[in-house]
Amino acid sequence: MKFSEYYQKLKRGASFKPQKLPSSDDFSSFDVFFQTAYMSAIAQAQIRREKLFTLASALPCPIAKFFAKVDIICHELAYDYSEGCRTVGEVAEDKGIRSLLLRFSNSLAAGESLSDFMGNEAQVQAAAYENEYERDLESMSKWTDAYGALMVSVSLVVIINAVSTMIYEISPGAMTGMAVLATFIGAMGSWIIWRSAPKEVGQLSLPGGSKEQVLTDTLNRTLLPGTLILGLMLFVVGVDLGWVFLLMAIMFLPLAILGQRDDKSVFEKNQEFAFFIRTLGGMATSAGTTLTEGLTRVNLRSFPALAADIEKLSLRLIAGIDPKICWERFRSESGSELINQSAGMFYDSVIMGGEPEDVGFFASLYAAQVTGLQGKRRAVAGTFVGLSYVMHAVVVGLLILIIEIVGSFLKVLSAVGTPDAAVIPLPVFSFDGAAHIHILYNMVNSVIIVLTLTTAFALKSAQGGQRGQFFFFLCILLFVSAICLLTLPLVANSIFGGLSM
């Protein structure tokens, strides 16, 4: 049956409205990898096709809508699942999804085992995701190298604007336009890094989280708006930007410390979880015991980052609490979305009759693949982070020194007076820029604010990790900017102050 015929049949008598399938812009290769990894783990329980598609369609993943569509077609129109996959696959816009569904259709029609097909498909999608991830990582690496050049370009635009006022009168509109251009360049650089960064597992989707995440969320509701409002008020009333930045950095310090601790803890847990889930599955199968009994036999010294979470999970299970609630709490308290996804596919398959060793293999394959790629990303981003701190200090320091030199120069010229027009008949060295010196200072301050924010965003985009990392980068950049703003004017005055005498 053609899709047009199927659609007309739905309009005539189906009890549901067909939903638009996701386009290629709505998902990434990571979503495909996660969907197939989950289905490969679930298929190890040797469940029926209907159950597999029902579970696959309930996943919080954009790809699940394709399997939900297949499930709906087969239930409402009494289609075979092979025909349903073919029908949906033929109208899918994305080539990868179309190929996946058509291969699935052929497998179902040939009677191939679900566990075999999904197991092979998960490994194929793992390799495809790794290849795309490394390509994106290489692209991001090139753009992080270019970001330093963009920061220098921003400083040059402002410096040219400032120096031009020493030799020619520039209108406030032109000065503002150049400041906007510099701001646009800085913002565009950080946006490009965000767009080119590899797509990977996101933030924890379950309520709650680790202790650091719970405390961070609490502080975000009070400390974040309070700091922003206080900083804005101080800046409006005329307090020096350096002191405003220093105060904001101090107030953001708790969020920065919590964000760094949470990111480090989650990354270490992710690295250990692949080995833990595979060890647990193998132990439960070889000893012929339940997961609860298997947990008591795990040597916690092998998993120092996960030891506290594993111990709490084991104690709750031994106490007779509902295992589903215990495992869900374990996934939430870990603070990691990767552990949430991997542990979810492991537990869901085991309770449906899957062999723990086989299920643990596919769950660990997924976790190990993602963790390994995260490690590569952090290695690439580490160099960029260190370089950005230095570049930010250099660019901000250069802007402050130039504007101080220009200010001192214009003060001297104002005291000396304007040269005779007969001596200099050209429209240069008019020195009317002294009237706009406050605009120059505001322009430099605005660019420093934008550079601080955009650089923090670029660093977070490059490294990935937990969202609290943004405050860690922002706090350091605020400290660097504050030190430059408070100390360099004094240095400039000590060097060039004598010119005004």
SERODREN-996307 format. One record per residue (C-alpha): residue in one letter; x, y, z. Coordinates in nm, 3 decimals, decimal comma. Each point is the difference from the previous one (the first is absolute). Example, Ala and Ser with C-alpha at 12.3 -4.5 7.8 and 13.67 -1.06 7.14 Angstrom:
BEGIN
 residuo    east   north      up
       A   1,230  -0,450   0,780
       S   0,137   0,344  -0,066
This chain:
BEGIN
 residuo    east   north      up
       M   0,000   0,000   0,000
       K   0,134   0,345  -0,094
       F   0,030   0,261   0,270
       S  -0,260   0,218  -0,174
       E  -0,249  -0,289   0,021
       Y   0,091  -0,055   0,364
       Y  -0,052   0,368   0,075
       Q  -0,339   0,007  -0,168
       K  -0,101  -0,306   0,199
       L   0,099   0,177   0,319
       K  -0,210   0,303  -0,094
       R  -0,303  -0,220  -0,067
       G  -0,006  -0,217   0,309
       A   0,302   0,008   0,232
       S  -0,050   0,105   0,360
       F   0,311   0,221   0,012
       K   0,153   0,288  -0,193
       P   0,330  -0,070  -0,174
       Q   0,286   0,201   0,145
       K   0,278   0,154  -0,202
       L   0,314  -0,209   0,006
       P   0,320   0,170   0,122
       S   0,230   0,147  -0,263
       S   0,377  -0,039  -0,004
       D   0,031   0,332   0,187
       D  -0,195  -0,135   0,296
       F   0,250  -0,266   0,103
       S   0,367  -0,096  -0,022
       S   0,199  -0,317  -0,053
       F   0,022  -0,029   0,377
       D  -0,378  -0,038   0,022
       V   0,014  -0,282  -0,256
       F   0,280  -0,167   0,194
       F  -0,190   0,023   0,330
       Q  -0,323  -0,132  -0,154
       T   0,169  -0,304  -0,157
       A   0,210  -0,066   0,311
       Y  -0,314  -0,006   0,215
       M  -0,183  -0,224  -0,242
       S   0,298  -0,238  -0,024
       A   0,007  -0,033   0,380
       I  -0,377  -0,052   0,021
       A   0,007  -0,255  -0,283
       Q   0,226  -0,224   0,210
       A  -0,309  -0,086   0,209
       Q  -0,140  -0,180  -0,309
       I  -0,324   0,197   0,020
       R  -0,261   0,015  -0,275
       R   0,012   0,258  -0,277
       E  -0,302   0,183   0,137
       K   0,164   0,049   0,338
       L   0,328   0,117  -0,152
       F  -0,168   0,266  -0,213
       T  -0,219   0,114   0,289
       L   0,302   0,049   0,226
       A   0,203   0,161  -0,278
       S  -0,277   0,249  -0,073
       A  -0,014   0,109   0,367
       L   0,363   0,113   0,015
       P   0,066   0,374   0,059
       C   0,180   0,022  -0,332
       P  -0,101   0,160  -0,334
       I   0,068  -0,327  -0,184
       A  -0,267  -0,170   0,210
       K  -0,269   0,178  -0,206
       F   0,088  -0,213  -0,302
       F  -0,051  -0,321   0,196
       A  -0,315   0,144   0,157
       K  -0,130   0,059  -0,352
       V   0,076  -0,362  -0,094
       D  -0,169  -0,122   0,318
       I  -0,311   0,208  -0,072
       I  -0,024  -0,120  -0,360
       C   0,023  -0,364   0,105
       H  -0,259   0,037   0,275
       E  -0,252   0,217  -0,184
       L   0,030  -0,152  -0,347
       A   0,099  -0,355   0,093
       Y   0,325   0,028  -0,194
       D   0,289  -0,238   0,041
       Y   0,296   0,168   0,172
       S   0,215  -0,063  -0,302
       E  -0,248   0,185  -0,220
       G  -0,036   0,274   0,261
       C   0,376   0,063   0,006
       R   0,008   0,012  -0,377
       T  -0,294   0,240  -0,018
       V   0,146   0,246   0,248
       G   0,354  -0,042  -0,131
       E  -0,101   0,096  -0,354
       V  -0,132   0,340   0,114
       A   0,280   0,082   0,247
       E   0,197   0,306  -0,112
       D   0,329  -0,098   0,162
       K   0,200  -0,254  -0,202
       G   0,141  -0,168   0,308
       I  -0,341  -0,059   0,156
       R  -0,143  -0,113  -0,332
       S   0,281  -0,252  -0,038
       L  -0,040  -0,120   0,360
       L  -0,373  -0,061  -0,031
       L   0,030  -0,169  -0,337
       R   0,274  -0,230   0,133
       F  -0,222  -0,074   0,298
       S  -0,285  -0,079  -0,237
       N   0,213  -0,244  -0,197
       S   0,121  -0,166   0,321
       L  -0,352  -0,044   0,134
       A  -0,122  -0,137  -0,333
       A   0,286  -0,251  -0,010
       G  -0,074  -0,117   0,354
       E   0,339   0,103   0,141
       S   0,028   0,004   0,378
       L  -0,073   0,339   0,153
       S   0,293  -0,031   0,239
       D   0,244  -0,079  -0,280
       F  -0,118   0,278  -0,228
       M  -0,016   0,266   0,269
       G   0,335  -0,109   0,145
       N   0,170   0,039  -0,337
       E  -0,185   0,324  -0,068
       A   0,110   0,149   0,333
       Q   0,365  -0,066  -0,084
       V  -0,044   0,149  -0,348
       Q  -0,159   0,315   0,144
       A   0,275   0,018   0,264
       A   0,263   0,006  -0,275
       A  -0,198   0,258  -0,199
       Y  -0,041   0,222   0,306
       E   0,370  -0,025   0,080
       N   0,096   0,101  -0,355
       E  -0,234   0,299   0,001
       Y   0,109   0,100   0,351
       E   0,366   0,002  -0,099
       R  -0,075   0,204  -0,312
       D  -0,187   0,255   0,208
       L   0,281  -0,003   0,255
       E   0,254   0,077  -0,271
       S  -0,220   0,283  -0,128
       M  -0,040   0,139   0,350
       S   0,377  -0,019   0,050
       K   0,053   0,218  -0,308
       W  -0,254   0,254   0,119
       T   0,151   0,018   0,347
       D   0,330   0,087  -0,166
       A  -0,177   0,270  -0,199
       Y  -0,173   0,140   0,309
       G   0,327   0,153   0,119
       A   0,031   0,185  -0,330
       L  -0,359   0,125   0,037
       M   0,078   0,135   0,347
       V   0,299   0,187  -0,143
       S  -0,227   0,135  -0,275
       V  -0,241   0,133   0,260
       S   0,280   0,181   0,180
       L   0,132   0,145  -0,327
       V  -0,341   0,141  -0,092
       V  -0,024   0,177   0,335
       I   0,363   0,116  -0,008
       I  -0,039   0,147  -0,348
       N  -0,315   0,175   0,116
       A   0,177   0,146   0,302
       V   0,316   0,109  -0,182
       S  -0,209   0,160  -0,276
       T  -0,142   0,247   0,251
       M   0,355   0,129   0,056
       I   0,032   0,115  -0,359
       Y  -0,354   0,051  -0,124
       E  -0,339   0,074   0,146
       I  -0,225  -0,305  -0,014
       S  -0,374   0,027   0,058
       P  -0,154  -0,185   0,295
       G  -0,205  -0,206  -0,245
       A   0,310  -0,126  -0,180
       M   0,167  -0,084   0,330
       T  -0,307  -0,191   0,114
       G  -0,016  -0,183  -0,332
       M   0,359  -0,120   0,034
       A  -0,072  -0,116   0,355
       V  -0,301  -0,195  -0,126
       L   0,218  -0,153  -0,272
       A   0,257  -0,111   0,256
       T  -0,275  -0,148   0,215
       F  -0,145  -0,185  -0,297
       I   0,339  -0,149  -0,088
       G   0,051  -0,132   0,353
       A  -0,353  -0,141   0,025
       M   0,025  -0,161  -0,343
       G   0,323  -0,178   0,096
       S  -0,154  -0,161   0,308
       W  -0,315  -0,093  -0,194
       I   0,207  -0,176  -0,268
       I   0,181  -0,205   0,265
       W  -0,336  -0,098   0,150
       R  -0,134  -0,105  -0,340
       S   0,312  -0,195  -0,097
       A   0,032  -0,182   0,334
       P  -0,087  -0,373  -0,009
       K  -0,346  -0,100   0,118
       E   0,001  -0,228   0,303
       V  -0,202  -0,100   0,305
       G  -0,172   0,297   0,166
       Q  -0,082   0,098   0,355
       L  -0,178  -0,230   0,244
       S  -0,367  -0,026  -0,101
       L  -0,121  -0,150   0,329
       P  -0,113   0,218   0,292
       G   0,245   0,043   0,285
       G   0,361  -0,071  -0,083
       S   0,325  -0,021   0,192
       K   0,062   0,201   0,316
       E   0,197   0,259  -0,196
       Q  -0,277   0,034  -0,257
       V  -0,273   0,040   0,261
       L   0,200   0,268   0,181
       T   0,086   0,173  -0,329
       D  -0,367   0,014  -0,100
       T  -0,084   0,151   0,340
       L   0,268   0,266  -0,035
       N  -0,101   0,074  -0,358
       R  -0,343   0,107   0,115
       T   0,139   0,257   0,244
       L   0,368   0,074  -0,058
       L  -0,010   0,032  -0,379
       P  -0,277   0,264  -0,033
       G   0,127   0,183   0,310
       T   0,352   0,025  -0,142
       L  -0,120   0,119  -0,339
       I  -0,232   0,265   0,149
       L   0,264   0,124   0,244
       G   0,268   0,016  -0,270
       L  -0,232   0,192  -0,235
       M  -0,097   0,247   0,273
       L   0,363   0,069   0,092
       F   0,095   0,049  -0,363
       V  -0,292   0,240  -0,061
       V   0,084   0,218   0,302
       G   0,357   0,039  -0,126
       V   0,206  -0,250   0,198
       D   0,320  -0,094  -0,183
       L  -0,051  -0,309  -0,219
       G   0,303  -0,168   0,157
       W  -0,159   0,003   0,346
       V  -0,331  -0,119  -0,145
       F   0,174  -0,294  -0,169
       L   0,193  -0,083   0,316
       L  -0,318  -0,001   0,211
       M  -0,184  -0,216  -0,254
       A   0,291  -0,245  -0,018
       I  -0,003  -0,037   0,378
       M  -0,377  -0,053   0,007
       F   0,020  -0,254  -0,285
       L   0,281  -0,188   0,173
       P  -0,230  -0,252   0,180
       L  -0,170  -0,084  -0,330
       A   0,339  -0,033  -0,170
       I   0,135  -0,237   0,266
       L  -0,316  -0,212  -0,002
       G  -0,006  -0,009  -0,379
       Q   0,361  -0,114  -0,022
       R  -0,047  -0,268   0,267
       D  -0,318  -0,127  -0,163
       D   0,156  -0,016  -0,345
       K   0,305  -0,187   0,128
       S  -0,213  -0,241   0,203
       V  -0,238  -0,079  -0,287
       F   0,286  -0,055  -0,244
       E   0,176  -0,241   0,238
       K  -0,326  -0,189   0,060
       N  -0,058  -0,028  -0,374
       Q   0,345  -0,149  -0,047
       E  -0,063  -0,268   0,263
       F  -0,359  -0,083  -0,083
       A   0,069  -0,197  -0,319
       F   0,229  -0,236   0,194
       F  -0,240  -0,017   0,295
       I  -0,309  -0,097  -0,201
       R   0,191  -0,263  -0,194
       T   0,150  -0,140   0,322
       L  -0,341  -0,012   0,165
       G  -0,162  -0,175  -0,297
       G   0,279  -0,257  -0,027
       M  -0,003  -0,067   0,374
       A  -0,377  -0,046   0,015
       T   0,006  -0,242  -0,295
       S   0,302  -0,205   0,105
       A  -0,122  -0,037   0,360
       G  -0,362  -0,054  -0,104
       T  -0,120   0,269   0,242
       T  -0,219   0,308  -0,013
       L   0,131   0,351  -0,052
       T  -0,049   0,071   0,369
       E   0,222  -0,291   0,097
       G   0,246   0,088  -0,273
       L   0,037   0,354   0,138
       T   0,110  -0,135   0,337
       R   0,285  -0,188  -0,171
       V   0,136   0,300  -0,191
       N   0,332   0,127   0,133
       L  -0,071   0,369   0,058
       R   0,370   0,083   0,013
       S   0,006  -0,056  -0,376
       F  -0,247   0,287  -0,048
       P   0,099   0,283   0,240
       A  -0,209   0,268  -0,172
       L  -0,314  -0,219  -0,005
       A   0,057  -0,174   0,333
       A  -0,234   0,220   0,206
       D  -0,283  -0,023  -0,256
       I   0,041  -0,377  -0,041
       E  -0,002  -0,052   0,377
       K  -0,322   0,199   0,042
       L  -0,162  -0,195  -0,285
       S   0,099  -0,331   0,158
       L  -0,126   0,098   0,345
       R  -0,336   0,113  -0,137
       L  -0,047  -0,321  -0,195
       I   0,092  -0,213   0,301
       A  -0,250   0,197   0,209
       G  -0,278  -0,123  -0,228
       I  -0,083   0,329  -0,175
       D  -0,152  -0,026  -0,347
       P   0,296  -0,072  -0,235
       K  -0,137   0,234  -0,266
       I  -0,002   0,288   0,247
       C   0,348  -0,091   0,125
       W   0,151  -0,005  -0,347
       E  -0,173   0,323  -0,099
       R   0,135   0,170   0,312
       F   0,347  -0,134  -0,081
       R  -0,021   0,145  -0,350
       S  -0,118   0,336   0,134
       E   0,253   0,031   0,283
       S   0,288  -0,079  -0,235
       G  -0,065   0,336  -0,169
       S   0,095  -0,146  -0,340
       E  -0,234  -0,032  -0,296
       L   0,232  -0,263  -0,147
       I  -0,040  -0,217   0,311
       N  -0,374   0,069  -0,007
       Q  -0,026  -0,129  -0,356
       S   0,239  -0,296   0,038
       A  -0,142  -0,119   0,332
       G  -0,352   0,043  -0,136
       M   0,059  -0,226  -0,299
       F   0,180  -0,253   0,221
       Y  -0,273  -0,021   0,265
       D  -0,292   0,006  -0,246
       S   0,142  -0,295  -0,192
       V   0,095  -0,207   0,305
       I  -0,345   0,025   0,161
       M  -0,153  -0,122  -0,327
       G   0,216  -0,311   0,004
       G   0,318   0,111  -0,174
       E   0,326  -0,174   0,090
       P   0,190   0,251   0,220
       E   0,334  -0,080  -0,164
       D  -0,130   0,060  -0,353
       V  -0,194   0,310   0,099
       G   0,297   0,134   0,196
       F   0,218  -0,035  -0,309
       F  -0,222   0,225  -0,216
       A  -0,062   0,250   0,281
       S   0,374   0,021   0,068
       L   0,071   0,032  -0,373
       Y  -0,219   0,308  -0,012
       A   0,148   0,154   0,318
       A   0,361  -0,076  -0,095
       Q  -0,042   0,144  -0,350
       V  -0,141   0,329   0,126
       T   0,250   0,032   0,285
       G   0,298  -0,065  -0,226
       L  -0,110   0,273  -0,240
       Q  -0,058   0,240   0,288
       G   0,359  -0,057   0,109
       K   0,127   0,091  -0,348
       R  -0,208   0,316   0,004
       R   0,138   0,110   0,336
       A   0,354  -0,057  -0,120
       V  -0,061   0,230  -0,299
       A  -0,186   0,260   0,207
       G   0,265   0,007   0,274
       T   0,250   0,182  -0,220
       F  -0,266   0,245  -0,117
       V  -0,104   0,078   0,358
       G   0,354   0,082   0,112
       L   0,068   0,210  -0,310
       S  -0,328   0,190   0,037
       Y   0,087   0,112   0,353
       V   0,327   0,147  -0,124
       M  -0,156   0,153  -0,312
       H  -0,279   0,157   0,205
       A   0,250   0,161   0,238
       V   0,210   0,129  -0,291
       V  -0,295   0,139  -0,198
       V  -0,166   0,165   0,301
       G   0,332   0,138   0,120
       L   0,081   0,139  -0,345
       L  -0,340   0,169  -0,027
       I   0,040   0,164   0,341
       L   0,354   0,120  -0,068
       I  -0,093   0,149  -0,337
       I  -0,303   0,185   0,134
       E   0,204   0,137   0,290
       I   0,272   0,119  -0,239
       V  -0,261   0,163  -0,223
       G  -0,163   0,166   0,300
       S   0,332   0,139   0,124
       F   0,089   0,122  -0,350
       L  -0,331   0,180  -0,045
       K   0,031   0,167   0,339
       V   0,343   0,135  -0,099
       L  -0,135   0,133  -0,328
       S  -0,295   0,162   0,173
       A   0,239   0,180   0,233
       V   0,237   0,108  -0,281
       G  -0,269   0,104  -0,242
       T  -0,081  -0,076  -0,363
       P   0,272   0,061  -0,260
       D  -0,045   0,292  -0,238
       A  -0,202  -0,091  -0,307
       A   0,253   0,186  -0,218
       V   0,269  -0,237   0,116
       I  -0,215  -0,312  -0,053
       P  -0,246   0,077  -0,282
       L  -0,129  -0,360  -0,014
       P  -0,299  -0,120   0,206
       V   0,223  -0,198   0,233
       F   0,126   0,058   0,352
       S  -0,314   0,189   0,085
       F   0,007  -0,167   0,344
       D  -0,373   0,040   0,050
       G   0,001  -0,365   0,105
       A   0,061   0,114   0,358
       A  -0,370   0,078   0,022
       H  -0,077  -0,364  -0,070
       I   0,252  -0,161   0,235
       H  -0,281  -0,126   0,224
       I  -0,148  -0,179  -0,303
       L   0,334  -0,173  -0,056
       Y   0,010  -0,118   0,360
       N  -0,357  -0,130  -0,023
       M   0,082  -0,174  -0,327
       V   0,304  -0,176   0,148
       N  -0,195  -0,102   0,310
       S  -0,280  -0,140  -0,215
       V   0,242  -0,202  -0,211
       I   0,170  -0,138   0,313
       I  -0,338  -0,111   0,137
       V  -0,093  -0,170  -0,326
       L   0,341  -0,169  -0,033
       T  -0,026  -0,134   0,354
       L  -0,343  -0,152  -0,061
       T   0,067  -0,133  -0,349
       T   0,334  -0,154   0,097
       A  -0,160  -0,178   0,296
       F  -0,270  -0,133  -0,233
       A   0,261  -0,108  -0,257
       L   0,199  -0,188   0,266
       K  -0,312  -0,178   0,126
       S  -0,103  -0,088  -0,355
       A   0,343  -0,140  -0,082
       Q   0,041  -0,211   0,313
       G  -0,358  -0,111   0,045
       G  -0,075  -0,162   0,334
       Q  -0,245   0,121   0,262
       R  -0,167   0,339  -0,024
       G   0,166   0,118   0,324
       Q   0,329   0,017  -0,191
       F  -0,117   0,326  -0,155
       F   0,016   0,173   0,338
       F   0,348  -0,141   0,058
       F   0,129   0,152  -0,324
       L  -0,195   0,322   0,055
       C   0,137   0,041   0,352
       I   0,362  -0,032  -0,117
       L  -0,052   0,242  -0,290
       L  -0,169   0,251   0,231
       F   0,301  -0,015   0,234
       V   0,239   0,048  -0,291
       S  -0,199   0,295  -0,135
       A  -0,030   0,157   0,346
       I   0,375  -0,018   0,061
       C   0,071   0,163  -0,337
       L  -0,260   0,272   0,055
       L   0,124   0,086   0,349
       T   0,375  -0,017  -0,049
       L   0,081   0,099  -0,358
       P  -0,143   0,358   0,022
       L   0,237   0,058   0,292
       V   0,289  -0,136  -0,202
       A  -0,092   0,217  -0,298
       N  -0,028   0,311   0,216
       S   0,338  -0,065   0,158
       I   0,159  -0,029  -0,347
       F  -0,189   0,269  -0,193
       G  -0,123   0,221   0,281
       G   0,295   0,229  -0,042
       L  -0,122   0,102  -0,344
       S  -0,275   0,212   0,149
       M   0,245   0,214   0,197
